[in-house]
Amino acid sequence: MLRYRTSHTAHRGDRQPWRAGMITRAALSWSLAILPAIASCLLFPTRLMAASEPELALSLWHTPVNRHLHQDSILHVLHHSSDEVWVATLEGITRFQGDHARHYQALSRRAGDQRRPRVTGLAEAADGSVLAATLGAGVLVFDPQRDRFLPWHWGDDQRATDRLVAEMRVTADGRTWLGLEDGTLITLRPDGHHQRFSPPAPSGRISAISTLPGGGVVTSTLKGQLQWHAADGSPLRAVDLQARCDLHRVEEVLPLGGGTLLIGTRGRGLWLLEQGQHCRRPRGMDQPPLSEASIHHLKANARATAGEALILAGTDLGLLVTDGRQLLQHLRRDNSHLRDNEVISLAPARHGMAWVGTYDGLHLLDRQSFELWGVQHHPRLQTIAGMTSLPNGELLLGAYEGLVLRQGSRHQLPRGAGLEQALHNRAIMGVYRHADRLFVAYREAGLDLFDLASGETTRWHTGSRPALASNAVSAVLVTRAGNTLIGMYGGGLGQLTADQELLSFRKGETRGTLADDRILMLFQSGDGQIWVGSEGGLQRFDEALGTFHSVTLEEDAPASPSSPTIWAATETPSGELWFGSLHQGLWQMRGGVLRPAGGDTTQNQTIYALEADDSGRIWYASNQGLNVRTPSGNHRQFGGGFGLTNLEFELGSSHRDPQGFLYFGGNRGYIRFHPEQIPLAEARAKVALTGYRLADNRSHTLAPEADSNRQPAIALTRDDYWLNIEYSALTYRDPESVRYRYRLRGLDPGWIDAGSRRQATYTNLPAGTYQFDVQATRGTHFDAAPITSIDVRVPVPLWRSGWALLAYAGLASLLWLILRYLHRLYRGWRMAHRHVQESETAAGRMADNLREEHNHYRRLVLALHTQQRQLLDWSLPVTLTGLPEEDREALMHLLETLDRQTLHHQAELYLLLHRLVDTVLDTAGPGGGPLIAINDCPELPLPWQAAMAMGASLWLVLRAVGEDDGQARDCLMLAADPLADSAIDGAGCQVYLSGDFREVEDTPGSRGASLWRVARQLLERNGGELSTSADTLVLRLHWPGIAAG
């Protein structure tokens, strides 16, 4: 993982403790006046230590995929045509989709045997299937639908020995070649036809299968037996290397063309077999230790440049690079990023030269786009603070330890003409050249000027004449007017005129003065304007007037406590001015206004140095590595995937030489590259959808549908309220620098910038079908990036399903019927209610009429009663004349009682006689009177008047026979009550008395006789009669006419 400094620290403890990270050199405006004659006599190199640059510059680094491996021994690698990488280790097989890994463990086919077979080969079949050859499980084929490896059956004659596959190769014609442990060779055509070729004699396992240029293969065994086979598998010829060249334990064979074979052995290095007759070693590999190396793997045509036929040999001594005739390069742990010298596997890489597998992880080999030069090339190549080109084209580097001269591919100390002795040459802050004048700025020793023509040295510091305001010189600029501007950290700006007069400019309170005494950068643009960068911001310096003018910031620039701290500048061929700042990224001067140009990509970066190339691209070194900005505004970052590992850049340490090469210095040396040789086309990579997770954290893989390359849709259930989609760019260089964006069509209004995050999460998706899109880029623009899509189907909830809608329709129909029925009932009720109301109204009217008639009747009865009363009052005295006083009073009392009862019950028309009689008898009986029994009384209703007459007669009879007056009166009142519990029944009754009433009847003038006579008359006037029985004490009361009435 890359780590870049955001500030500088003291080197070996001898740096000044002032504001680490704030020192830089000015971008100098150099002229390319070439003085070859002067330069040739100036520098006479004396070699202290030289390290030659290899003719073939290769870069090898430990890939980021290693952090996902379960085991570090890389047995085999397959870079699939889909850009997936399959890696076989001792723990099984790992499938890489960019930075996403999935592990598989291949098991033996034998029942009950769970031992993990060793993978001996990985290959891509003609149909794109992934094949894995194993020792113990035969050939396995990956099933994307089941997401696992399954046994590959190719015929009915498979044998137990077929499970021991030592080698596997798939040729261009689609054939699969299998080499077994017993030396048998099996060839399988795409149509399923297969052939088996057994060796004529035991020769050991097949150790290698290589494709011949004209078709067919050549195989080798551990015992040194070579066998050529035609395209159909039939044997052609054989060579015994042990007998011919004394070679055995042959591990690899690689045809080179022209009948020559490159042979790798165990313990005896590489050999060439020419025309099948002569054996010899390639040049450079005939001496120990390479002559005793064990060759594990050979790989040809590893994506080299045009015209090169590179061959890679993985050995126990590292990685050998050869053209088949001689050794070109030997990469080991001590001169590359190879983690282990034992290279056990090689495989071609689609975006590089080759994958290199060791016992300590996987590496990627590629042509070196960026040249890294450090202490392994020269001990002073560390902490490079500045650099400049000399008139003869050589590069002069200003390191913290002193000056270093680069001549071609060699680095050495610049001797001659007293340059090394004349300069202070310690703690260099910057190196600048103008024509034949060389300026060397120091952190604490001022400024040295070395005249390349005369060899004279001039030094300015705080004690010189003229004297500098500070010994910390941070920038130097020779203007077009011939003046030399000296920027000092803490001493302001000094202007050295042509007559050696030194003018000083310091920070002041008035307008037009220097914003801050800590100068960081000096730069003169193509239009002649001079730009001064300090901790007070960016200012424009008027050289003629000696005044400073602050630049105008764009109104919508990012808010900051002060103006941006500018300490690096460059200008494109079209005249665009670019500035690098502290923590605020790139800025561009347009129309006299300073505008931020980096956007979200660089706004928080610290730009240490920047250079423009001929195409207008801005290359800048920042705290996030080396980056480039294209004229279209796209940004691209380069890190560990290009060999730029653990490089921390220095402030202002950059240079562009006359050939267009760019240089950036750092704490571990410097990098050199040509912008036109840097691959920018890889900025956009294809994205693979690696799987998805649901709320229960279950992981689901996404495999193409059967007979189709299209990925299936993500089908959610009604219970899946949480969805997490995982994706990864199919790139294996700096996966951390890849940026993503995604959208869910149908839900998201636009693209969502995910940064480096490789997953998207959605919750509670509404029902429907959506399309998930994702893109990836290494820069800032996604315009041309391919889009990977997949459908997401969310079912409708159960309450919105078809059956639910049908049930809703049924319920609605039933509810409609119920409502209709209730409505009919309501209408009937309303009609009945209306009828009842009408009936009640009619009944009310009738009641009112009846009440009116009743009142009229009452008034009529009252009038009649009053008249009858008056008549009674007039006639009674006459009628009752002759009765005894007591009888008359009793009778008058009876009549008054009857009168009141008649008035009170005038509305009653009928009365049951037996109720009156029973009430009278029940009342009289408990009082001690005679026992009265009533027999044979028919239950016939009597007119009210007859009932009253009978009751009155009964009262008189009881009075006559001596019954108590009060009891008789009470009986009469009860008899007159129609609500009594008992009444007198029948048209006639027999009353049995205990007393002798004949004496009363036979004795005229007695008290009882008169009452008897009145009772008899009362009954007779109403149609009844009163008779007695001679033989019994029976009083018979009879109303013969009442029953008919």
Steps between C-alpha positions, in 0.01 A plus 500: 500500500631843408595748768578859417621769733297810560797682651877468505697384798865553585740268323740326743409762757705784346224699326383832632185467714320780313158415359550155358355466156494870410825523304511478122694625207368742244408367163784646299473631147787332335634560152636219289815669378729209441868555560649162416854621487484654847311208647741243361794653679304566817402163635734204512312214658678280749290194581446432867217257447316436178192293450403436141145533394390171347436494131153365576327702773254277681293561809399229743280560803302310757136528394219610735312173440736324741310633800206279401694176464457225757843364421805668340638217285392587146491173309320614184335814361240546226405842366161427346370671187234661720783673693447278802814356656501147643779411742576147622676462836557217742164584660294479181400749231421870538299692245579871472262749345713807545536557873227246582603146586309174534659176616430144380625170629511218248422161657584151387243308301544188712217453747599576857837649397510864608868556435574815304670404171795706377421721202746439217359734237238759411374561149216663308311263273380590154153583633640723773469244779765495770679166529711390795733201475570324829692211645227287651179646361574504128379799303242727657284749314350806662121515491392866532140401570595295805803716577727203553742267325358171372671192352546518124389181325620454146425133431396164631853354503635724772734320734614546856836626374323782318457669834876561511538786249850647508473752211225662296509719189223648280618576147367758254290240316300436820661168585577419862816300565541311826825347620465236769733380772560170320612674179168461314391786275128565444368741239139620507330681214224760559243255361577252780710256300816394681808292437744335735872452426698284736881508504673198350707461816474641854634851481365672811244774522454757230661818630419746219273540198591779257334612179698473177494793256357293216243318710523209734690480826826379644504326835776426745539264792711517814731238349583726207279339235378749236206401280360696207128457421300609199189716532283189528722362775679232304868461594759632253848457643681475832834610644671362808671799664663288763678298237570788265585788734526336840190695607235356728239631736366724227240739639414729206529501121435806285520503114685807367452446130740370243498161668663634817371414846571679827520239772473566870641244738508447872842586634672557163347825376393585145609320183448543129429195281565594139349289224454220748874428490720747684467623860656820632437766763378851419753780541516643848360186658794264470660591831389434858270569658274526191645185352379312807156656520180299508258615232141482618321673217559647153278751328554651153372819333407663830343806332827666419533793263489444127802317365596347834459131578541489874512179695449488874650224707386445856782351703606445857737798456242751386351599165713478188418707191654372179446505126584133485863559404631717781403631841347848494410558861503317828240620754555400860403611846799732525437694177120496465182468700507121473407363841651154450770383259319171441277571201273199460238621250463735204194600301428764236320812624245685290606841634868434550772262397454212741382381837786372713421259781730422790474334838438849639214622287415621153688768303428685178774561243475778246713733299619780719301815418670695775873473562585502870849605595615482859779400736544167319637705208693759702528560875409868466173429319270575787308812596529664157420869555561633148630417153591677179640420156850604403585638157624160383168334589621332815291522814632659818322388814502691826473250784512569868847340513630696201497519122470191276555496125301269274679399181293267288410220737777569749510720807824646634643795687559817292878544515703731279547874499478497878121475509490255790756698701371845411147447623379457854318191371308410817130525585411610148160662463495553124705497179436756224678575172480805278725489196847430637420596855418227753326596825499267799272603789551366851281464802744674729802614295355759265549487123791389281548614139731288284603632161513202265719691257767638733463266796470794740280475805312783668330452837235711669395459860425715802869587546586576138508833316230557400338300780187289483226548755494123567719199425193287421467544124186340370475624138711667227382662177698684229251734334495603137624843609819336626430540870535210740217454750591315818214368713580435864298321760463766766716761322255618236603563139840622382562651157858485373552745219753477218739733688488268804273725702267302730153645562296358784122473516336411829152473634347839578178651621440711190338387181728374226750329729588133544222299664736280703878468549489122457550463125417160353490539123621732218377461143496711184228417248522528124343847501782629720305524826679395817308299758605481863360231726528538875314394808300820456362384166576556132611844379609655172830692520555814295875488441525855370310666786591253773136452607292193574142443397279229653304280258122486492338178617189362338189588699382142538845366590512262797488687828833520683637714785737673255616500141637165375865437572652464151840333473514346152419632151516396135378619162358295214602553135172687448585747776279366779637568849464232766591522866536240775397582857515372855189290583292674230602318185545642151420858398481660158545863403232600249424857409703635788291301750636204696255213485512151655538251220514166674140468614426228749804301387780733611338759724643338816834398353838658557673554167879478544607552139345514154612499137317537167573278202474576128137377489384748760466239774592604853710249693506568871654329801277516804453339839290238317765403248574591141203628305417642161226737389401484135375804306149356526515526879544131573740403779697176519706371792804272478614303801623157600352339190764687299786439737464831685509357848590684819619806310454831681549805282703812581376857468571657163716208391404457136655556159436460129798438278537603134396151383166528679582263787352598836673460835354509851720472807418343833640355817609176333649641183316618193280373220553558129247440224383625166132604505431348159606156626262493795190288430197716565256278313460276807330776691161341446449136591213260467304436818389155613201446724645264757186423700239637731387462859159508661379589848596161645859565379477215252748540214380427147721473193402625157564250224399523131180326410520164331575530125541875540768747596247732655496515876169408663289750678507541876161367603397604847225349711233686690706463819821652356491857621881551489721456192876546477650467148874437480715585199867533413701640210689230311835663549792387709708819510426719800139396565486771767536770232192383309192716542144377448159642440167321479131558458179302528286596206145545608601626845814715498462834322863488381842347550628456855876550548617211718868592510703184558211323674410174324143449610160664477224459757126546456218447751124461465495509121151552357365222282613508140789425264814714523834508319818535704787668311858541618813657347866520603790729416843583631447867427220744555295455182270208428399610149650209305497244782304182419177448692425169668130443559269252666126494557358508851150361535297576808171307522181673595396449863259221579222750549561621144535161330260368237330262740467782750344726237262219405409452865453875532265491202302214657481678834396818326226314314381336820508831680305657216235229527484542876469874467236459234307264726536735795393786278188310407436426865552863579261605229241252635560629850461855380176410328376312808617785718315742279191281514535474877537875520197539278312244711612672817385827357165345405476332837581832664226659305262216597611526862437871489158432352426230757627724776274771372208258484588365842511847647169570334362176642636585845337837485177334391516237775586764757204701391273195513637402834448845636143496377448149639649612830269791517210274420618252762537770758144612423348153496680324783336670788166393356610150409663421831215620711397223730837340543657498838750773556793263512393318181439828326842627592661173394315503174591864441860412567472209252354724235775758546761227470334365184481851366872557550585166348274563207671836435848349541441195273282661244736386222473132598232310316538153642604343826551139587254430776697221663797734566271737694329218693831323576657821625196574725490147635878483559486830681198405713617148578813571713306753703302222681188516279303203369654258254378590153532266206408582143425216266401463140579854392548508125789718383300745295574868482227716643410853422656739738170618638384143574823426680459807712138406575595151602780631713270748670239222558766281651604781733141552609449127558814481711388807690156347556639177646711696740842520330730779601423828330858591446588163346199511271596850383857389432375199310279720289794729412715201406225353293472826308875493415553342156866428582428278796649152501156333509152584372145365505447245224180384338148628455394373837649367820404309812627648821516270806469681825564372846227717651124470477378772268137377489431682816596821338281430201198396709519782757359818351621825644822360627835658409598221271162478332525842348848428363377168372214670321732761347739225376212307351364808325847591370545157348155485356531843338817375324337173389627288786329325793577407856363170627560268790498124533275342750718213601842669505647826597551600142446844362458495125567813291406467138513738200344311219521777244851602553663203323318587183605858531 
